[in-house]
Amino acid sequence: MATEAVRNSNTPGANGSPGHSAKKGRRRRVAAGTGRVRYFLPQSGSSPERPELGQEAASESEALVEALKSGQVFYSVSAWRAVPEMNGTEAKIVKQPFSSA
């Protein structure tokens, strides 16, 4: 039975650099104008396995401060609508930002 070495982000690559370093520390962000993002602290008693939204923060900055002060995580939520888009005879489903206003 052969064993394979598995490289994770803590294992150095062949050149001594960390594995998967190209994306380390990068996070995907919602681009401006692609939908409104709302920020929430967790409801009391919720867990990462079953998150429940609690108090809404007015901004990402406020959510960061409140999460730091309380030692909690915070959630960012964006709403999207699935809409069909026709390209000639080919149909596909695309997402569009949802706005209740």
Secondary structure, DSSP 8 states (H G I E B T S, - for coil): --------TTSB-TTSSBTTGGGTT------TTS--EEEEEE-TT-BTTB--EEEEESSHHHHHHHHHHHT---EEEE-EEEEEEEETTEEEEEEEE----
